[in-house]
Amino acid sequence: MNYSETIEYLYQSLPMFSRTGPKNFKPDLKKTLDLCEHLGNPEKKFKSIHIAGTNGKGSVSNMLAAIFQEHGYKTGLYTSPHLRDFRERIRINGKMIPKKSVVGFVRRMSKVTEVLKPSFFELTFAMAMDYFASEQIDIAIVETGLGGRLDSTNIILPELSVITNIGMDHTDVLGDTLAKIAFEKAGIIKKNIPVVIGEYLPETKPVFVKKADEQNAPVFFAQECFTIASPTGKNFLETFNEKTGNHSSYTLDLKGSYQEKNLATVLQSVAVIRNQFGLDDKIVKKALSHVVKSTGFRGRWEIIHRRPSVVLDVAHNADGIRYLVQQAASGGYHQLHIVMGMVKDKDVTSVLKLMPTKANYYFTNAHISRAMPVKDFGMLAKSFELRGTAFRDVNDAIAAALQKAASDDLILVCGSVFVVGEVGVKAIRKRSGIH
């Protein structure tokens, strides 16, 4: 198989949660362990940091990867899902895994795959570990796919575990209360390995404390240590360390007010492992100023067009949308246009309750089986007094919004990773002159 045929095989032949939903979630680690054992346990050949959470884990993962890269470490980054190219999931120092490596791995593992019948995520994670080991990286930043306790990534023994926050998402798999979801995420806490908790709630803190005590794992709560403010309302952030009394400031290239909370999580993580890895504050600041350039991170308040502004954001659950709406409200635009689609197994109602009624809506759906059909989504949105036009393709929706919007308006594309992933960014950027 060539690369295109290999990717098609991965998508069509292996069970894939992200496209078909909970029916393909595998609640155990056995197949992942078997795959990695066949490969000689590559996950044990380099150091790692493990990151879970409902929202923010992608931003935190990329920030930490940029920090290690800036310090000269050969840094692997494993994240999911991807937006436009499968290879986004597996990077070293910001560069995606080569196509030939993907093809070679799938070919080499074909007989094992036939016997074990792993899921898409299980095989992809094994591919990442094998590639990182073969390239002799120094450290990998590994983001969980779903939950933590039974997530395929949970076979690693990291130097640090990080849990960004807990929100109501994937309730059909992780549980229908914050405490149950926290229990699943807390499953990444390992014996004697420090853990950083980015945010906690009254329902979730006891869960983290109990698990950390059971594992004799030192636990650090970022929100108790760092206070972060944005005095200019932009990407210049001032921090205050409650423990040391130190003030500092950071300029982030990752946009969005929600990055304040992610920054606190990152700074707490840096504080915990500073001595172990020789992390320097000046280098940390420099790294955080160009995360996108270092790692290729996309889809978080990503501006792809100006006058009018077109912003892509993968927010897709109630907590993520809440922060996104707040960010949009502070933008100083004249009129708001929202291009939106969701997948049907999300809590769509909770999200639509948060959406502003004074906006022009362009409803759409991604071209996957999990997507809520645009007709159904538009009808449900109408019950929340959100009115607009339906489009079967996100690019048609954006084109309509661009035609209607004034130069000082904001067009926000959100609601689904898959909707954002189908945006023809190059064509829109070419039109705007953004590169």
N, C-alpha and C positions, 0 to 999 in steps of 0.2 A: 504493500500500500504506500502511496505517496502521502504527503502531509494532510492534504484535504480529505483523502479517504480515511486516514487515521483518525482525524477529528470527528468525522461523520460516524465512524465505528464507536468511538467513545460516547458520543451523544445518543446514538440510536440503539446500541447493543447492550449498554450497561445501565442498570437502574440508576436514575438520576433524580434526587430529591428536588433540586432547585427548579427542575422543569415540570415534574409530574406530581410533586407534593409528598405528604407524610407516608404514603403507602410504600415508599422506597427508603424510609429511614430504617437503618439496621441497628437495633439496640444492644450491640455488644462489640467487643474489640477483637474477637477471635480472628476474623479474616484479615484485619490489618496486621495483627501480630504474625500470622502465617505468611503474609506477603513479605513483610520486612525480614522475617527469619530466612525466607528463601533468598533474599538479597544480601544476607550477611549482616543484618541489623544495622543499616546505615545510619539510623537515627541516633546511634550511640557513639558516632565518630566525630561529633562536633558539639559545641555548647549551644544552648538554646534559651529562648524566653518564650513563655506560653501565655497567650492572651485570649480571654473570653469576655463576654458581656453582651447585653442586648443591643446597645448602640455605642458607637465610638471606637469599637475595637479596630476597625480598619484605619482610622486616623492615628490612633495610638501606635499601632503596628508600624505604620509608615514613618511616623516621627522617630520612633526608636531605631528603625532601620537606618534612617538618615543620620542619626547621631553616631551610630557605630561606624557607618561608612566614613563619616567626616573624621573619625579618630583613626582611620587607617585599617580597620578590620574588614576582612573579606566577608560580606554580610549576605546571607540568604534571607529571602522574604517569601513566606507562603501565606497567601490570602485567598479568600473566596467570597462571593462568586466573581467572575471577571465581567467586564463591561463589553468589550468588543473582540478581544482575542484571548483564546484559551490560555495562551502562554503568559498572560498577565498574572496568573496565579503563582507562578514560579519564577523568581528573579534572583539574580546575584548582582549586588551593587547597582541595582536599578535596571539591569539588562535582562530581558526575558530569556527563558530557556530556548536554545536554538530549535528550529523545526526538526532538524535531523535527530536531535536527542529525544524528542517526543516520539518520532517514528521508530527509532531504534529501540526505545524502552518497550513500547507496545508490542513490537515484533518479538523481542526477546522474552517477554512475559506471556506470549500468546497461549502456550500450553498450560502454564500455571493458571492463567485467567479462565481457561476452559474448565479446569478442575474446581477452582475455588469459587468461581462466579462472583467476584467482588462487585460492589457498587462503583459508580463513577467516582465518588469522592474517595473511597478506599484506595482505588488504583491510582488516582491522581496524587493523593498524599504519599503513597509509596514511591511514585515517580519523583516527587519533590525531594524526598529524603535520599533517594539513590543518586539523584543529580547533585545535590549539595555535597554528599560524601565524595563523589567522584571528582568534584571540583575543589575539594579540600578547603572548604570554607572555615572561617574561624567561629562564626556564630550564626544561628538562624533565628529569625523572629517568626513565630508560628502562631497564626490566628486560627481559632477553632471554627468549625463550620456551623455546628448546631449544638447548643448546650455546652457540655464540657465533660461530664462524668462518662458518658458513653460515646463521645465524639472520637473519630478515628485518630485525631491528633493527640489524644490523651495517653498514648503509649510512650511519649517522650518524658525524660527526666530533666527538667529545665533548671537553670540557675535562678530563675525568678518566675513566679506566676503572677498574672495581672488580671483582675476582673474589673472592667470599666464601670458597669452599672447593671441594674436589673429593671426590666420593664415587661409589660404584658405583650409577649410575642411568642409565636410557635406554641400557643397554649395547648394545642391538640397533641403535642409531643412532649413538652417539658412540664406541663401542669397548669392548672387554672388559677393559681394564686402566686403572689410574688414570692412567698416563702418556698413553694415547691420549685419555682424556676431558679431561685437562689441556690437551692440544694443541688440542682443539676449543674449549675455554673461552678459551684464550689467544689465539684468533683475534680477540678484540675489542681486543687491544693495538694501538694505532696509532702511526705514526711521530711521534716527539717528544712524544707525549702521555703524561703520568705515569700510572702504574698502581699501584693498591693491591691487595695480596694479603692477604686476611683470615687464612686458614690455609693451611699447606702441609704436605706429607708428604715423606719422603725421595725418593719416586718422582716427585713433582710439582714440587718447587722447581727442579730443573735445566731443566724444560720452560719454566717462566716466565722464568727468567734468560736462557735462550737466545733466546726470542722477544723479550724486552725489549731485549736487546743488538742483535738484528737490526733492530729498529725505532728504536734509539737512544732508547728510552723510559725515563725514570727510574722505577725500581721500588722500592716501599716495602712491607715485610712487617710487618703490624700485630702479629703475635704476637711479633716481636722487639722491639717498641717499647713495647707496653702490657701491663701485668699488672693483671688485674681480679679482685677478690674481692667476695663478698657476705657480710659478717660477720654479718648478721642472718638470712640465709637467705631474705630477701624481695626486694623490688625496689630496695633501697638498695644501690648498688654503689660500691665504692672503687676508684680507679684510680691506677696509678703509671706515669709515663712514664720508661722506661729511658734515653731519650736526654737528657731535660732534668732528670730527678730530681724533677719536680713531682708532688705528690699532689693528688687531687681526688676529688669524690664526685658521684654522679648518682642521681636517683630516676626510675625508668622506669615508665610506665604499661603497657608491654608486659611481660607476665608470662612466666615460664619461665626456668630456669637457663641455657638455651642462648643467651639474649639477652646474656650476658656476652661471648661471642665476637663477636656482632654489634655490640655497643657498641665493642669494640676496633677493628673494621673501620671503623665510622663515625667514631670519633675520629681515626684515622689519615687518613681521607679529608678530614676537616675541617682537619687540620694541613697537608695538602698544598695545599689551595686557599684557606686562610684569608685570605691577603693579596689574592688575586685578587678575592675577593667580599666582603672586609671582614667576615668572620665573627667574632663576639664570643662569648667563652666563657660569659658570663652568659646571653646569649640562647640559645645552644646548650643549656645546662642546662634552661632554661625550656621550650624546644621538646620536649626528650626526655621531659619529665614529662607531656605530653599529646599524644602521637602519634596515638592512636586518635581523639581529638576533632578533631585537625587534619586528618587524612587519611581517616578512616573505615575504618581497617585492622581486619580481623577474622580470626578463625580460628586465632590462635596463643595457646594456653592461654587461650581466651576463656570466661569464666565466665558462663553464661546462667541458672543456677539455683542456689539455695543451700538447704542443709538438706533433702535432700542436695545436695552440689555436683555440677553438671553442667558439664563442661568440653569445649569443642570444640577440636581441634587437627588441622591438615591434614597432619601428619607421615605420610609414605607410603613412605619407603625406609629401609634399614637404619640409616643414620647418623641420620636424623631420629627414628626410633622409639627408638633407643638413648638419646638425650637425653630423649625424652618419658617413657620408662619410669623413668629416673633422677629426673626431676622428680616423677613420680607417687609414687615411693617415699619422697620426702622430705616428702610432704604432710600426714602426721599423721592420715590418715583411719582409720576402723575397718575397713572392708572395701572392696575395689576391684571395680567393675563396669565391664566394657569392651564398648562397642558398636563393632563393627568390620566393615569391608568393604574390599576392595581391587580394583584393576583387574588383569586377567589377564596383562598384558604386563609387570608389575613382577616383581621377584625376591621373590615371596611367601614362599618357603621361608626366605630369609635374615631376613625380618621376623619370621616366626612363631617362629623360633629364639630371638628376643630377648624374646618376650612372657612375662610371669610366669604360672606355672601356678596359683598361688594367687589366682585371680580368677574372678569369675562372667562368662561370656562371652555376648554377644547378637550373633550373626552376622547380617550383612545385606548387601545390595548396592545400589548406585546404579542408577537406571533409564537406563543407557546401554549400548550394545553392548560397550564395552570392559570392563565390570564382570565380575568373576569371579562366576558364579552362586553364590548363598548356599549351595546344597547342596554344591557342590564345595569352596567355601571352608571350610565346617564340617567336611567329611570330612578335608581336608588339616590343618586345625588340630587335629583329634582325634589325628592321628599325632604331634603334639608335646605331647600330654597337655593340650591346651586344650579344655575341654568347656563346652558351652553350648547355647543354643536358637537356631534359625534363624528369621529374620523377613524377609519380602520388602520391607519398608519400614523405613527408619531410624527414623521417628517411632513406629512400632509397637514397635520394639526399645527406644527410650528410655522409652516409656510402661511397658513391662514392667519395665525396670530401676528406674524411679521407684516402681513398686508394691512391688518387692521390697526396695529399699534402705532402710536406717535413716537417720536424719537426719544422722549423722556419717560417712556413707559417701561415696565418690567415684565418680561415673559419668563415664567418659572415652570420648568419641566420637572415633575416629581411623581412619587407614588409607587415606583417600582424600579428595582435595579434593571430589569429587563426592558422596560420602556426607555430608560436613559441609555441603555446599551445599544438600542436600535437607532439612536439619533445619528444622522449623517453629519458628524461634527466638521469634517474637512470641507464639505460644501458650504456649510454655514460660515465657517471661519474664513474661507476664501472670499465670500461675499463681504465680510466685515473687515478684512485685512488683519485679523488676529492670527498669529502663528505660534 
